[in-house]
Amino acid sequence: MRIMRERAFRSQANYRSRFARAKAEYHRPSIPSTTSDPSSRHRRLFLGHPPPSPSPSMTIRTMSSQANFKQAGRLDIPGPIEIADDVLYANAHPSMSHVSPDFVPVFGDCIRMLKEVLYAPHGQPFLIAGSGTLGWDQVASNLVEPGENVLVLHSGYFGDSFADCLAVYGATVDQVKAPLGEAVSQAALEEALSKKKYKLVTLTHVDTSTGVLSDAKMVGETVKRVSPETLVVLDGVCSVASEEIRQEEWNIDVVLSATQKGLGTPPGLSVLCASPRAIQTFESRKAPATSYYCELEAAGQAMYFATPPVNLIYAFNASLTTITKAKPSLAERFALHKEQSALFKKAVTDLGLRQIAKGSGEQANGMTAIYYPDGLAASDVLPRLGSKGIVVAGDKYFRVGHMGVTVVDKSRGDIEHLIAALQESVAEAEAAKKGLTNGNGTA
């Protein structure tokens, strides 16, 4: 049951001999692309090689020019988010075998770059076709045995959902629930840990339903001090790459996420990074893992497991390359998320609107959850935003995403456009309620 570090990308192969041919290239560090031709760059998997010379056994397939590839409209929900053109273009890569010697190093580079994003040099990433929810199943089926205790720190809807998933696999689940708009306090966590021994403590770093940001560093440090044998699991679906996460330094054993939010890639890829301690916990299980698809051993063996979403891996590689190797730097990206979040939240406050997340230290930097103005409802605000090209998520309150390319590339003007549209929409809706207009923003 030994997990082979640095080789989890091989899990997609059914012929070991094919990987032998790719081994030399996999262990070669990635080289930034030196060509300006997008089609040749993507034919060679972002590895900086010139296109190969044609041979009798090789068919070169060219893609349409990226210069003609443009998007329209603005998606401002907290995931899926706006995707950069080059990432979508990478997703349109010609179909390729998942055991191709060209594909293997691309997958391997994704694993290495993900560890950079999470500051987890000794972590073991797993990339599996699925949504972020699949990460819950991976944790529950591999790290918890039936009857073991798990403590869920609840800051919104997704705490309940994670608890439900853990219970399905036989865990005995307790929750510490924070008041709406708040994160679980250190005192409440310490009190819970003093009453019972837990196999895991889980937290939702950013709960998409409330926009509440939990203090992951505090949770990791507190668990290590009070209950050092307990594993810490961070649900980072709405935080990875938009909030700083130092997995090893903060004593986080598992970070689970998905590609469609801060990681700036279309949805469809479950992303998980396990610490050496988490891997050891899996290896020392008394009973077999309770899922076939999610079993960490199957996902870490150099044998056929499941076909990965090949094109999505290309897109993920393109996004991770931008995040880890281009300007702005990773640290600068986090700073930009804070800066643009503060700018948007100030505009919200200036309009007299209230956020679900109460304290400034507990407000996410990649999204904002907002109550409607007094006397107004979703039907008053959302259609007006839509008429201005802004799509947000809304029901009893509305949620706005501001992460990834929309905040990192200021030349796009996304935040400014979003603020202007919100200001105009609220003013129009309030005027319509007072009978000053006919309800669609015109006199």
ABEGO torsion letter per residue (X at the ends): XBBBBGAAAAAABABAAAAAAAAAAAABBBBBBABABAAAAAAAGGAGBBBBBBBAABBBBBBBBAAABBBBEBBABAOBBBBBAAAAAAAABBBBBAABAAAAAAAAAAAAAAAAAAGBAABBBBBBBEBAAAAAAAAAAAABBBGBBBBBBBAEAAAAAAAAAAAAAGBBBBBBBBBBGBBBBAAAAAAAAAABBBABBBBBABBAAAGBBBBAAAAAAAAAAABAABBBBBBAAAABGABBBBAAAAGBABBBBBAABAAGBBBGBBBBBBBAAAAAAAAABABBBABAAABAAAAABBBBABBBBAAAAAAAAAAAAAAAABOBBAAAAAAAAAAAAAAAAAAAAAAGBBBABABAAABBAABBBBBBBBGBBAAAAAAAAAAAGBBBBBBABBBBBBBEAAAABAAAGAAAAAAAAAAAAAAAAAAAAAGABAGAGBX
